[in-house]
Amino acid sequence: MSDTTIFPQLEIPQTIAAGPGPGNTDPRVLQRFASAGVADHMQPDVLRGMVECKHMLRQVMGTGNIHTFGVAGTGWSGLDVMFSAVMPGDRVVMFVNGTFSGLDGLTVRMKAATAEELAANPMDPQPASVTIVTVPHGQSVSGEIVEAALAEHKPKWAAMAHWETGSGRVNDLRGFSDACERHGVMGLVDAVSSLGVEDFRIDDFPGVHGWASCPQKGICCLPLTYAPVSFTDRYIDVLKQTGCRSFVHHPILEARHWGIIDGKDAEKGTYHRTHSAYAVAAFHEALRIALQQSIAQRARDYAFHEAALRKAVTRMGCKVTSNMTSLVVLNLPDALAGREMELVQTCRATGFGIWPTLSEPVQVRIGILNLLTPAAITDIVTRFGAALTDMGAKIDMPAVLADLDQHYAPALAAE
């Protein structure tokens, strides 16, 4: 008879999630999550919450797409649903400029590979029908790059990350959409990091027919709740013709559970999978908060606070290479070059959760998801400055903090 080991209750301390995501969940979302009754997933209030979520999500995403809903899981679940329409042999052009668009590319290659191509290299297939256009780390995918690739390869699908958190770069969504329209290509966009942070309406980009995001970045919900997705009628029509090799991540079947049946909002959905009352409550509250604050105001707040953080780390001798507003990606001062992982590990050991880049070259990433106050940014700057100082950097912290005060003074005076 084997010994039984019962570990003590798990205690996880409060930390500052100052990385690319997950972000810092709003306390109101946590409260809704924890206070939901133990309800059957088909209980009327749960189903009503799902109906209300899909309507609020259409407002957040700026779309009239009827097939707009949440996919249970993380952002990867939403992306897998979006890419489910890619079938073996489909011609696809995928634009890659960082870690996560690279993983999107792997997903596309797995979906588009024929049985023979998948068997030849199961973990990293190289289908002849997929073209990966690689843009160097630290650079954005431009409209010109997209135009040239689509003109040359004439694919059925084209895919791109809107905001690539692997390198902190914003890619040209307008150029991507316009090129897809010109060439009759169906665009697919990974909006995992941009939705809820940048002020844009997906219906303003008619060349894009599939969108996928995540719950725990701009939406500020819990990671394992619902990943937003949205599909045009054209995408759904193509899917009806080809089908897809998935039950759980089938866009049409998933939509039915949210009361989207035969291209219309139905009075109630049909069973597809077991949803969580807790997750529905959290997602519902996160969407309510987003609409109360407005996406436009959130976008302004992110730009304002990112500018403050950017100025501060630049004053410390770091070089910022990103152009996102929720994330600063930087090179350390020359004297500390090569010690990025040491710095990150030291910070994380003190509950200050910054991140390295996950591919070469190694850089440092500092995120501000749902940390949009002068106090939060000042805390991040103070902690980061102290960590650099402990490693031997010469930093004039009083001057850095004085710059912060100057940045925030007009806003604080207006309050």
N, C-alpha and C positions, 0 to 999 in steps of 0.2 A: 504494500500500500504506500503510495507516494505521499510525501509531506505536502501540506497545504500552506501556501504562503499568501497571507492577506496583507497587502501594503497599506500604509497609512493613507488617509484621505488626501487627495491631491490638492495642494494649495498653489495657485499660480498668481504671482504678484502683479500689481499694476505696472505696466510699462508704457513708454511713449513709442507708439508705432510711427517712427519717423523715417519710413522707407517708401518704396513704390506701391505698397499694398501687401496685405490688407491694411485698410485705413482704420481710423479710430471711430468705433461705433458710437453713435449718439446715445446718451443715457435714456432718452425717451424710447428709442428702438429696443434697447435691452429690457426696459420695463415692460413694454408690450409683449416681448418674447416670454419673459418670465411669468407674466400674469395671465397668459392665455389658459383657459380651462382645458382639462384633458378631454379633448373633443375628438369624435370620430372624424376622419378626413372628409367624409361626405355629409357632415353635420351642416345644417343650413347656414349658420353664421360663417363657417369656413368657406363655403361656396360663395356666399355673398361677398366675402372679403376678396376672393379671387376675381370675381366680376369687377369689383371696384378697382382692384389693382390693375387690371388690363386697361381700364378706361384712364386711370391716372398715368399709367405708363405711356399711353399714346400721347398725352399732353407733355410729359417729360421729354419724350423722344421727338416730339414735333412731327406727328405723322397721322395720316388717315388710314394707314395699312390696317386692315381688319386682323391680319395674322400678326398681332403684336401681343406678346405674353411673356411669362417667366418660365425658365427651365430649372427644375429642381437641381441644385448643386452649385458649383462654383462657375467662374467664367469659362473654364475649359468645357463645362457641360453645354453652355450656350454656343460656344464655338463648334463643338462637335455636331450639334443640331444643325447649325448653319451649313457646315461642310458636308452634311449627310446627302445633299443633292448632287454632289460630285460623284460620278459613277466611273467604274473602270473604263479606261480608254478616253475619257473626256480630255480635251485639250484645255490646259490651264496655264496661265502665267501668274506666278507668285512673286511678289516683291518683298525682299528680305533686307532689313538694315539693323538687325539686333537679335537678341536671344529669343524673344517671344514671337516675332514674325518668322524666325527660323523654325520654331516649333509648329507654327501654323503651316509652314511649308512642308514639314514632315507629315502633318495630318493630311494635307492635300495629296502628297505622294502616296500615302497609304490608301487613301480613298480612290485615287485615279489609277493605281497600279492594276494591271491584269493579274489573273491568278498566277501566271508564269512569272511575271515580274516580281510579285510579292514573294513567291517561293524562292526566287533567286537571292533575295536579300530581305528576309522578313522584318528585320528591325529598322532597316534604312533603305527601302525600295527606291529604285531610280527609274520610274516609268518614262518611256520615250515621249509620252503625251504631255508631260509637265515641264515647263521651263521656269527655272528659278533665276530671277534677276537679283543679283546681290549688290547692294549699295554699301560702301565702306562704313564701318562703325563710326558714329559721330556725325554722319551726314543724313540728310533727309531724302526721301523719295520725291522727286520732282515730277511735275506734270509732263515735262519733256521726256523724262526717262520712261514714263508710262506710255506716252504716245508712240515713242519709237518701238517699244516692245510689242505693243498691240498691233501696230501696223505691220511688223515683221511676222509675228507668229499667228495672228488671227485666231485667238482661242475662243472657246465657248464661255469660259469663266476667267475672271481676273480677281486676285485677292491681295489685300494690303492691310497692314495695321495702320489705324489713324494716328495714334500716339504710341510710339515704341518705347516702353519703359526700360528696355535693356540698355539703351543708349540715351534716353531722354529726349528723343527727337520727334517733332511733329511732322508728319508727312502731308503731302499736298492733296487734300481730299477733293477740292474743286477740280484740280487738274486730272485726278484719277477718274472722277465721275464724268467729266467732259469727254475724256478719251474713250471711256467705255461706251458712251452714247454715240460718238462718231463712228466707232467700229462695230456697233451692234453686239458688244460684249456684255455679259451679265457680271456686274461688279459685286464683290463680297467684301465687307469691311469688318475688321476686328476693332470695335470701339470700346474695348475693355477699360482703357485708361482715360478716355476722353468724355464718355457720357456722364453728365452731371458735373463736369468741370469746365468744359468749353461750351460757349453759348452757340449752338447750332441746331437746325431742324433737319432731320434726315430727309424729309420730303423735298428739300431744296437741292438734293443731289440725285436726280433721276437716273443716272447711270448705275447707281448702286441698288441692287435688288435684295440683298441679304445683309442684315446687321446683327452683330452679337456683342454683348457687353457682359458685365459682371455685377454682383450685388455689393461688393465690399470696397469699392474705390469711390467713384464719384457719387454713387447712390448712398454710401455710408451705412450699409446694412451689415449683417453678419455674413461671413463667407459662405456657409452652407445654407443659403436660403434660395433665392431665385435669380438666375442670370437673365437679364432682359434680351429678347430677340425680336426682330421685326422683319417681315417678308412682304414683298410686293405681290400683286396678283400674278404678274408674269412668272415670278419665281415659283409660286404655287402651281401654276399651270404646267410648267416644265416638270415639276415633281410628280404631278398627276400622270404625266406621260411616261416618265422613266421609272417611277418608284424609287425607293432607296433601301439599302440593306440594313435596316435598323427598325426595331419596334419601339424601344424606350425613347430613342432620340429621333423619332420620325416627326418632322415639323407639323404635318397635318394631324397626326394622331395626338401629339402633345397639345395642339391648339384645341382639340375637341374637349379636353378636360377643363379648359378655361371658357367653355361656352362659345367656341368659335367653330361652327359646323356649316359645311357647304358654303363657305364664304360669307356667312352672316353671323351676327350675334344672336345666339339662341337664349331661351329662358333659363336653361341650365345645361351644364356640361355633362359629358359621359365619362365613365371611369377609364382612366389610363394608367395611373400609378398612385401609390399611397402618398398623399401630400401631408405635410406637418402643419397642424393648427398653429404651432409656435412660429414656424417659419413664415406662414401667411401673415400672422399678426405683425411680425417684425418688418416684413417687406412692405406691408400696407402703411405702417407708420413712417418708414423711410421715404416712401413716395409722397406721403402727406407733407412731410417736412420739406422735401425738395420743392414742391409746388408752393408752399407757404413762403419759402425764402425766394423763390424764382430762380431758374437756371441762369438768367441774365445777371442777377445780383451775385450769385455764387461765382460766376466767371469773373466778375469784377473783383470780388474778394480774393480769389486765388491769384489773380494777376498782381494785385496790390501787395499781398503778403509774400509772394515769391520774389518780387522785386526787392523787398526788404532783406530777405535771406540771401539773395544773390549778392547784394551790395556788401553784406556783412562778411560772407566767406571770401569774397574777392579782396576785401580789406585785410583779411588774414593771410593773403598771399596765395590763395587757391585760384585755379583757372576753371571757370564754368564753361562747359561745352554743350549743355542742353538748351532747348528752347521751349520746354513744357512749362506750365504754370503751377503744377502740383508737385513737381519734382526737380531738384537741382542735382545735376551730375557734374562732378568736378575732378580735376587733377589736384593732388596735394602740392604744397610748396616744394620747390626743387629739393630742398634739404631733406624732405621726408619721402621722396619718390621711392617706390618699391615697398613701402610699409603700410599700404592700404589695408590689407587683411588684418594686420596687427591693430590698427586703429579701430576698425569695425568691431573686432572681437572685444577690445577693451571697452568700447562704448556699450556694446550689447550686454556685457557683464554687469553693467551698472543700471540696466533697465532703460537704456537709451538706444532704441532699435533702428539704427541706420543700416544700410546695406552696401555691399560691394556690387559692381556689375558682375554678371554671371558668365561673361565671355571676355576674351581679350580685346583691347587692353583693359587691365583691372583699374577701375575708377571707384570713386565713392559716390553713393546716392543718398540724398537726404530728402525725404518727402514731407509734405505738409497736409496730407489728406485729413480733412475735418479738424485741422489745427489752425483755424483762421481767426486768431486773436493776437494782439500785440504781446500779451503775456506768454502765449504758447511759442511764438517765434523768438521772443527774447530768451526763453528757457532753452530752446534748441541752440541758439547762437552761443549762449553762455556755456552750455555743456560741450558743444563742439570745440569752442575756443579753449576750454580747460583741457580737453583731451589732446589737442594739438600742442598746447604748452607743456603738458606732462611728457610729450615725446621729444621736446627740445625746441619747438618752434618759438620764434621771437614775435610775439603778438602784442600790440598795444590795445588791450581789451577795453580800457576806458574810452579810447577813440572809437572803437567798433560800436560800443553801446551808445555812445553819444550820437553816432550816425543813425542808429536805430531810433533813438528818441526823436531825432529831427524828422525822420521819415514818418513817424506815427503822430507827431505833435498836432498837425492840422486835423487829423481824424479824431483824435482824443478831444481836442478843443471843440469840435463840432458836436460832440456828444453832450 
